[in-house]
């Protein structure tokens, strides 16, 4: 509070000086939080000098260890400059090759991109035999489970009946994708890990059945932000479609993050980051909504409550600078209401990343926190054309032509 005893001008100057000091104090506090966050990031050099930390559950550790053992059937791809300066752990070890796989009647089969390591425990010969039995279909996908090729709705029915991998915490599916994202002009084989009796099979349907991110094929991004990565299926789509692009996938919930690592371990261009996207650097508590595994909401926590899950918070500007990606030219953002703060500019949340991005696909969550749509619209409307009815999940904002 200011007391004006020396005239109005002195009062105004005193108020301005006081506000400047308060602003300086705020920046100092934020810088201290940045230092704290950076210290945490540097503590894990083996995983991109970040706060990456896989779930302590032994089954995740064993699965990831298995994923890190490729069959050396070809030369490993040359690392790009950003990979050479950062440690990607097991991801950079995986090997890819174009393989002619056996057709259904023993002839030359489809030219597919296949992971040459053991895929869901299958070797190359077992994969060839399975692909020879893929049912005829023109476009879409089929999923190998218990030696049978199933549609995604059939998989979902098994999950709802509690027989998808009954007794297993994680199930690995081999997906055969034909003339559809992420390989719209060809065919490809992808490994997908899901947890039975969770929302994971629904996410699988969103990515590979209704193909909610199919529109990304219209862009040619070189750096992609996947904010709110969940179990990593959007990252799979991006990583397969754009092998020369870096995909930074950020997920706050530790169990989802463990699945993200499994689902992207074969993609050397995907960088999983265990953190929360926020409007400043701080500590966040991860809470669960009624939406289950795909509905985690974050809130600030000066101290982590006993028994709670907490994670470091980073701004998009800071992530972009830390990873030296130049700029994110495409961003997919699904962060369960955190978008309200993330799109609100401040001294420590300058939204500098928006200057370089060409398109943003964002899911809005006013049902959780009122004002999300208003904050996002205010940040984007001057420079982007916003299509709020683009599809059932995302609002799409595309930069206006000069």
matplotlib code that plots the C-alpha trace (Angstrom):
import matplotlib.pyplot as plt

x = [0.0, 1.3, 0.7, 1.0, 2.5, 4.7, 2.3, 0.6, 3.7, 5.7, 2.8, 2.7, 6.4, 6.4, 3.6, 5.5, 8.7, 6.9, 5.2, 8.6, 10.1, 7.1, 7.5, 11.3, 10.6, 8.2, 10.7, 13.4, 11.1, 10.3, 14.0, 14.7, 12.0, 13.7, 17.0, 15.3, 13.6, 16.8, 18.7, 16.1, 16.4, 20.1, 19.9, 18.9, 21.4, 20.5, 17.0, 17.5, 18.8, 15.2, 12.9, 12.2, 11.5, 9.8, 7.4, 9.0, 6.8, 9.1, 6.9, 7.4, 11.2, 11.3, 9.2, 11.3, 14.5, 13.2, 12.3, 15.9, 17.3, 17.0, 17.9, 20.8, 19.6, 20.7, 22.7, 21.3, 20.1, 22.4, 21.5, 20.4, 22.3, 19.9, 20.2, 24.0, 24.0, 21.4, 21.1, 18.0, 18.6, 17.3, 15.4, 18.4, 19.4, 16.4, 16.9, 14.5, 14.6, 12.3, 11.4, 9.5, 7.2, 5.6, 2.2, -0.8, -0.2, 3.6, 4.3, 5.9, 3.9, 3.3, 6.3, 6.0, 8.1, 8.8, 10.8, 13.6, 13.9, 11.6, 8.1, 5.8, 8.2, 8.0, 11.0, 11.1, 10.0, 7.0, 6.0, 6.1, 4.0, 1.4, 1.3, 0.6, -2.6, -3.9, -7.5, -8.2, -9.2, -8.7, -7.9, -7.7, -6.1, -6.0, -4.5, -2.8, -3.9, -3.6, -2.6, -5.8, -6.2, -8.9, -10.5, -10.3, -14.0, -13.4, -10.5, -12.6, -15.3, -12.7, -11.6, -15.1, -15.7, -12.5, -10.8, -8.2, -5.0, -6.9, -4.4, -1.8, -1.0, 0.2, -0.7, 1.3, -0.6, 0.9, -0.9, -1.1, -2.0, -3.0, -3.5, -4.2, -2.5, 0.3, 1.2, -1.5, 0.4, 1.6, 1.3, 3.2, 3.5, 3.4, 3.7, 1.1, 1.1, -2.2, -3.4, -6.5, -9.6, -8.4, -9.1, -6.1, -8.2, -10.4, -7.3, -6.3, -9.7, -9.2, -5.8, -6.2, -9.9, -11.5, -8.1, -8.6, -5.1, -5.4, -5.4, -1.8, -0.9, -1.7, 1.3, 5.0, 6.3, 10.0, 9.4, 6.2, 5.0, 2.8, 1.5, -0.5, 0.9, -1.0, 0.3, 2.1, -0.2, -0.3, 3.5, 3.5, 1.4, 3.7, 6.9, 6.0, 4.5, 7.4, 10.6, 12.7, 10.9, 11.6, 8.5, 8.6, 6.0, 5.2, 3.2, 2.7, 1.2, 3.9, 1.9, 0.9, 4.5, 5.8, 3.4, 4.5, 8.1, 7.0, 5.0, 7.7, 10.8, 11.2, 11.0, 14.4, 12.8, 10.4, 11.6, 9.4, 9.5, 8.0, 6.7, 3.6, 2.9, 2.1, 2.3, 5.4, 8.0, 6.8, 5.7, 2.4, 0.3, -1.3, -4.9, -7.3, -10.7, -13.6, -12.3, -9.7, -6.2, -6.9, -8.2, -5.4, -5.7, -2.7, -2.6, 0.2, 1.6, 4.3, 4.9, 3.8, 1.1, 1.9, 1.0, 0.4, 2.0, 3.9, 5.9, 7.9, 6.1, 7.7, 6.5, 6.4, 8.9, 11.4, 11.0, 11.6, 14.7, 16.0, 15.8, 17.0, 14.5, 14.4, 10.7, 7.7, 5.8, 3.0, 1.5, -1.1, -2.3, -4.6, -3.8, -7.1, -7.8, -4.2, -4.5, -6.2, -3.0, -0.7, -2.3, -2.4, 0.6, 2.7, 6.2, 7.3, 5.0, 5.7, 4.2, 7.2, 6.7, 3.5, 5.6, 7.0, 4.1, 2.1, -0.8, -2.2, -4.7, -6.1, -8.8, -10.6, -11.8, -14.2, -16.2, -13.3, -12.2, -14.3, -12.4, -10.3, -11.8, -11.6, -7.9, -7.0, -9.0, -7.5, -4.0, -4.6, -7.3, -5.1, -2.6, -4.6, -7.7, -9.6, -11.9, -13.8, -15.8, -12.9, -13.6, -15.1, -12.0, -9.9, -10.1, -7.6, -5.8, -3.8, -1.6, -3.1, -1.4, 0.6]
y = [0.0, 3.4, 6.6, 9.8, 12.4, 14.2, 15.0, 13.0, 12.7, 11.2, 8.9, 7.7, 7.2, 5.4, 3.1, 2.4, 1.7, -0.6, -2.5, -2.8, -4.3, -6.7, -7.7, -8.2, -10.3, -12.5, -13.0, -13.8, -16.5, -17.9, -18.0, -19.9, -22.4, -22.6, -23.4, -26.0, -27.6, -27.5, -29.2, -31.9, -32.2, -32.5, -35.2, -37.8, -37.6, -41.1, -39.8, -36.6, -34.7, -34.6, -35.6, -38.8, -41.5, -44.8, -46.3, -48.3, -51.3, -54.1, -55.3, -51.9, -52.1, -55.6, -54.7, -51.7, -53.7, -56.2, -53.4, -52.2, -55.4, -55.1, -57.8, -56.3, -57.0, -53.7, -50.6, -48.2, -44.9, -42.0, -39.8, -36.3, -33.4, -33.0, -36.7, -36.6, -34.0, -35.6, -39.1, -40.9, -44.1, -47.2, -45.4, -44.6, -48.2, -49.5, -50.5, -50.1, -51.7, -52.0, -55.7, -57.7, -59.9, -63.2, -62.8, -64.9, -67.4, -67.5, -64.9, -61.5, -59.7, -56.0, -53.7, -52.7, -50.8, -53.2, -53.0, -55.5, -56.1, -58.7, -57.2, -58.1, -61.1, -62.1, -62.7, -61.8, -65.3, -65.4, -61.9, -63.0, -66.0, -63.9, -61.3, -64.0, -64.6, -61.0, -61.0, -59.1, -55.5, -52.4, -49.8, -49.6, -51.8, -55.2, -56.2, -59.4, -60.8, -64.5, -65.3, -63.9, -60.7, -58.6, -55.2, -52.5, -52.8, -56.5, -55.7, -53.2, -55.8, -58.2, -55.4, -54.6, -58.3, -58.3, -61.0, -58.8, -60.1, -61.3, -61.4, -59.3, -55.7, -54.9, -56.4, -56.0, -55.9, -56.0, -53.6, -54.0, -50.6, -50.3, -47.1, -45.2, -42.9, -43.3, -44.9, -43.4, -44.3, -47.8, -50.4, -50.6, -52.7, -51.1, -52.5, -51.1, -51.7, -51.3, -52.0, -54.1, -52.7, -49.1, -46.3, -47.4, -49.4, -46.3, -44.3, -47.0, -46.5, -42.7, -42.9, -45.9, -46.4, -43.0, -41.6, -38.3, -37.1, -38.0, -34.3, -34.1, -35.7, -32.3, -30.7, -31.3, -30.6, -30.8, -30.4, -31.6, -30.9, -33.7, -32.1, -34.5, -37.6, -40.2, -43.7, -42.5, -43.5, -40.0, -39.9, -43.2, -41.7, -38.6, -40.6, -43.0, -40.4, -37.9, -39.9, -36.8, -34.7, -34.6, -35.4, -34.1, -36.0, -34.7, -36.6, -35.9, -39.1, -41.6, -44.8, -43.2, -42.1, -45.6, -46.7, -43.8, -45.0, -48.6, -47.4, -45.2, -47.2, -48.2, -44.6, -42.8, -39.5, -39.4, -37.8, -38.7, -36.1, -36.7, -33.3, -31.2, -28.4, -25.3, -21.5, -21.4, -23.7, -25.1, -28.4, -30.0, -32.6, -35.1, -35.8, -38.2, -37.3, -39.6, -40.0, -42.5, -42.9, -40.2, -37.6, -36.4, -32.8, -30.9, -28.4, -26.5, -27.9, -26.1, -29.4, -32.8, -34.3, -37.6, -40.4, -38.1, -38.1, -34.9, -33.8, -30.8, -28.2, -26.6, -23.9, -24.7, -21.9, -23.5, -27.0, -25.5, -23.8, -26.7, -29.2, -26.7, -27.7, -24.3, -24.1, -26.3, -26.0, -28.2, -28.7, -31.2, -30.2, -32.2, -31.2, -31.5, -27.8, -26.7, -24.9, -22.0, -21.0, -22.2, -19.8, -16.9, -14.7, -13.3, -12.2, -15.8, -17.3, -15.2, -17.6, -17.1, -20.6, -19.3, -17.1, -20.2, -22.7, -23.2, -25.1, -26.1, -28.8, -28.4, -30.1, -27.7, -28.6, -25.8, -28.6, -28.9, -25.3, -22.5, -20.0, -22.5, -21.6, -17.8, -18.0, -20.1, -17.9, -14.7, -16.0, -17.3, -15.3, -12.5, -14.7, -17.9, -19.1, -21.1, -23.9, -24.8, -27.5, -29.2, -32.7, -34.2, -33.8, -30.9, -27.3, -26.6, -23.3, -22.7, -19.6, -17.0, -16.4, -13.1]
z = [0.0, -0.9, 1.1, -0.9, 1.3, -1.3, -4.0, -6.8, -9.0, -6.1, -5.4, -9.0, -9.2, -5.9, -7.1, -10.3, -8.5, -6.1, -9.0, -10.7, -7.6, -7.3, -10.9, -10.4, -7.4, -9.4, -12.2, -9.6, -8.1, -11.5, -12.4, -9.2, -10.3, -13.7, -12.1, -9.9, -13.0, -15.0, -12.2, -12.2, -16.0, -15.9, -13.3, -15.9, -18.8, -19.9, -21.0, -22.8, -19.7, -18.6, -15.8, -17.7, -15.1, -16.1, -13.7, -11.0, -11.9, -12.8, -15.8, -17.5, -16.9, -18.3, -21.4, -22.1, -21.7, -24.3, -26.6, -26.4, -27.9, -31.8, -34.2, -36.0, -39.6, -41.0, -40.3, -37.7, -39.1, -38.8, -35.9, -36.7, -35.1, -32.2, -31.5, -31.5, -28.7, -26.5, -25.1, -26.3, -24.2, -25.9, -28.7, -30.8, -30.9, -32.9, -36.5, -39.4, -42.9, -45.9, -46.2, -48.8, -46.7, -47.8, -49.4, -48.5, -51.2, -50.9, -53.5, -53.1, -50.5, -49.8, -49.4, -45.8, -43.3, -40.5, -37.3, -37.7, -34.0, -32.3, -32.5, -29.6, -29.1, -32.8, -35.0, -38.7, -39.8, -37.4, -38.6, -42.2, -41.4, -39.6, -42.4, -44.9, -43.0, -43.0, -44.2, -47.5, -47.0, -49.1, -46.5, -42.7, -40.1, -38.4, -35.1, -34.2, -30.9, -29.8, -33.3, -34.9, -36.9, -35.4, -36.2, -33.6, -32.7, -32.1, -29.8, -27.9, -27.5, -26.0, -23.6, -22.5, -21.9, -19.7, -21.9, -23.6, -22.1, -19.0, -16.1, -17.9, -17.0, -20.5, -23.9, -27.1, -30.4, -33.9, -36.1, -39.9, -41.4, -45.1, -47.1, -43.9, -41.5, -40.5, -43.9, -46.2, -49.4, -48.5, -45.8, -42.5, -39.4, -35.9, -32.4, -29.9, -26.1, -24.2, -20.7, -20.5, -18.8, -19.2, -21.7, -23.8, -26.3, -26.8, -27.6, -30.1, -31.8, -31.9, -33.5, -35.8, -36.4, -36.6, -37.5, -35.6, -36.6, -40.2, -41.2, -40.2, -43.5, -45.1, -43.3, -43.6, -40.0, -39.0, -35.3, -33.6, -30.0, -28.7, -25.4, -23.4, -25.0, -23.0, -24.0, -27.1, -29.9, -31.4, -31.1, -33.1, -35.9, -36.0, -35.7, -38.6, -40.9, -40.5, -39.9, -40.5, -38.0, -34.2, -32.1, -28.5, -26.5, -23.1, -20.5, -16.8, -15.5, -14.7, -15.7, -19.0, -19.5, -19.0, -21.8, -23.9, -23.7, -24.7, -27.6, -29.0, -28.2, -31.8, -33.1, -32.8, -33.7, -30.8, -27.6, -24.5, -21.8, -18.3, -17.3, -17.1, -19.6, -17.6, -17.7, -15.5, -14.0, -10.7, -9.2, -10.1, -8.5, -11.0, -10.2, -11.9, -13.2, -13.8, -17.4, -16.1, -17.7, -20.3, -17.9, -15.6, -14.4, -13.0, -10.2, -8.5, -5.3, -3.3, -1.5, -2.8, -0.6, 1.0, -1.4, -4.3, -7.7, -8.5, -11.6, -12.7, -14.8, -17.9, -20.3, -24.1, -24.6, -22.2, -23.8, -27.2, -26.0, -24.0, -26.8, -29.4, -31.9, -33.5, -33.5, -33.3, -36.6, -35.5, -32.1, -30.8, -27.4, -25.2, -21.6, -19.8, -19.0, -18.5, -21.8, -20.1, -18.3, -21.1, -23.6, -21.1, -21.7, -18.8, -18.0, -17.6, -20.3, -23.3, -25.8, -28.1, -29.6, -31.3, -33.5, -35.3, -35.3, -38.5, -37.0, -33.6, -33.0, -29.5, -27.4, -25.2, -21.7, -20.5, -18.8, -16.3, -16.1, -17.5, -19.7, -21.7, -25.0, -24.3, -23.4, -26.5, -28.8, -27.5, -28.0, -31.5, -33.2, -34.6, -36.4, -37.0, -38.8, -36.1, -37.1, -33.9, -35.6, -37.3, -35.8, -32.7, -30.6, -31.9, -32.7, -35.5, -35.8, -39.0, -39.5, -41.7, -45.0, -45.2]

ax = plt.figure().add_subplot(projection="3d")
ax.plot(x, y, z, "-o")
ax.set_aspect("equal")
plt.show()
